Amino acid sequence: MTVHELDLEVRKDKGHLNNLFMLIVFGDLVGLPILPPFYAMRLLPHIIPHLDRWKKGICRERDITDILTGDL
Protein backbone atom coordinates (compact mmCIF):
# COMPACT_ATOMS: atom_id res chain seq x y z
CA MET A 1 0.00 0.00 0.00
CA THR A 2 2.92 2.37 0.47
CA VAL A 3 3.68 2.49 -3.25
CA HIS A 4 0.07 2.84 -4.37
CA GLU A 5 0.19 6.65 -4.47
CA LEU A 6 3.53 6.53 -6.25
CA ASP A 7 2.09 4.12 -8.80
CA LEU A 8 -0.88 6.42 -9.41
CA GLU A 9 1.43 9.41 -9.93
CA VAL A 10 3.64 7.47 -12.34
CA ARG A 11 0.62 6.34 -14.38
CA LYS A 12 -0.76 9.87 -14.42
CA ASP A 13 2.58 11.29 -15.61
CA LYS A 14 2.84 8.57 -18.25
CA GLY A 15 -0.63 9.47 -19.51
CA HIS A 16 0.27 13.15 -19.68
CA LEU A 17 3.47 12.44 -21.62
CA ASN A 18 1.60 10.11 -23.96
CA ASN A 19 -1.01 12.79 -24.62
CA LEU A 20 1.71 15.36 -25.28
CA PHE A 21 3.50 13.05 -27.71
CA MET A 22 0.30 12.24 -29.57
CA LEU A 23 -0.63 15.92 -29.72
CA ILE A 24 2.74 16.86 -31.18
CA VAL A 25 2.76 14.08 -33.75
CA PHE A 26 -0.94 13.82 -34.65
CA GLY A 27 -2.23 17.23 -33.61
CA ASP A 28 -3.61 17.83 -37.08
CA LEU A 29 -6.35 15.27 -36.30
CA VAL A 30 -7.74 17.67 -33.69
CA GLY A 31 -6.86 20.86 -35.60
CA LEU A 32 -3.33 21.63 -34.35
CA PRO A 33 -0.72 20.84 -37.05
CA ILE A 34 2.81 20.90 -35.63
CA LEU A 35 4.93 18.28 -37.42
CA PRO A 36 5.05 17.74 -41.17
CA PRO A 37 2.75 14.89 -42.25
CA PHE A 38 5.70 12.79 -43.52
CA TYR A 39 6.87 11.96 -39.98
CA ALA A 40 3.33 11.42 -38.75
CA MET A 41 2.60 8.95 -41.55
CA ARG A 42 5.68 6.90 -40.68
CA LEU A 43 4.46 6.56 -37.08
CA LEU A 44 0.80 6.02 -37.94
CA PRO A 45 0.87 2.17 -38.11
CA HIS A 46 2.15 2.03 -34.52
CA ILE A 47 -0.43 4.48 -33.19
CA ILE A 48 -3.63 3.22 -34.87
CA PRO A 49 -4.71 0.95 -31.96
CA HIS A 50 -4.61 3.91 -29.54
CA LEU A 51 -5.93 6.65 -31.83
CA ASP A 52 -9.68 6.50 -31.10
CA ARG A 53 -9.23 6.47 -27.33
CA TRP A 54 -6.76 9.38 -27.53
CA LYS A 55 -9.06 11.51 -29.69
CA LYS A 56 -11.98 10.94 -27.31
CA GLY A 57 -9.82 11.87 -24.32
CA ILE A 58 -8.39 15.01 -25.90
CA CYS A 59 -11.66 16.33 -27.34
CA ARG A 60 -13.67 15.70 -24.17
CA GLU A 61 -14.83 18.80 -22.35
CA ARG A 62 -13.31 19.08 -18.90
CA ASP A 63 -14.62 20.77 -15.83
CA ILE A 64 -12.48 22.34 -13.11
CA THR A 65 -13.65 19.58 -10.75
CA ASP A 66 -12.17 16.95 -13.11
CA ILE A 67 -8.76 18.56 -12.78
CA LEU A 68 -8.91 19.09 -9.02
CA THR A 69 -10.24 15.65 -8.01
CA GLY A 70 -6.92 13.94 -8.67
CA ASP A 71 -4.91 16.50 -6.70
CA LEU A 72 -6.86 16.30 -3.46
N, C-alpha and C positions, 0 to 999 in steps of 0.2 A: 504494500500500500504506500510505502514511502516514495516510490518512483512513479506513482500514478499521475501526479500533477506534472512531473517532468515529462512523462510520456505524452500527456495532452498538449503541453507547450511545444514539444518537438513536432507532433503531428500538425498542429496549427501553423507553425512556421513553415513546415514542408508544403502545406496547402497554399500558403501565401506566396512562397517562391514558385510553386508550380503555376499559380494563376498569373504571376508576373511574367514568367517565361512564355506562357501561352499567349498573353496579351502582346508581348513584344513580337513574337513570331507570327501569330495569326490574328493580330488586331484588326486587320481589314475585314474579318468576318463580322465584327461588331461595329465597324465604321471608324477604326483608328489605324490607318496604314503606317507602319514604321519601317519594316524591312522590305527590301525588294522581293517580289513574288518568287524569284528563282530559288532563293534559300528556303522559303516557306514550302515550296513544292517538293523540294528534296526531303524535307522532314515530315511531310504530310502522311505517308504510309505508316509512320510510327505513332502518329497522334490520332488517327481516325477512331480507334476504340474509345478514346476519352473526350472526343470533340463535342458530342451532344451534351454530356453532363457539364462540361466546362461552360458552354454557351448558356445553358440554363442558369448556372450559378452566377455568371458575370452579369447577365441581363436582368436578373431578379431585382426587384425594388427592395431596398433595405430601409429599415426603420432604425432610429437611434437606439431603441431597446435591443435590437439584434446585435449591435456592436458592443453595447455595454454588458450584456448578459454573460459573456465569456470572461470579462475582466473582473467580475465581482468576486 
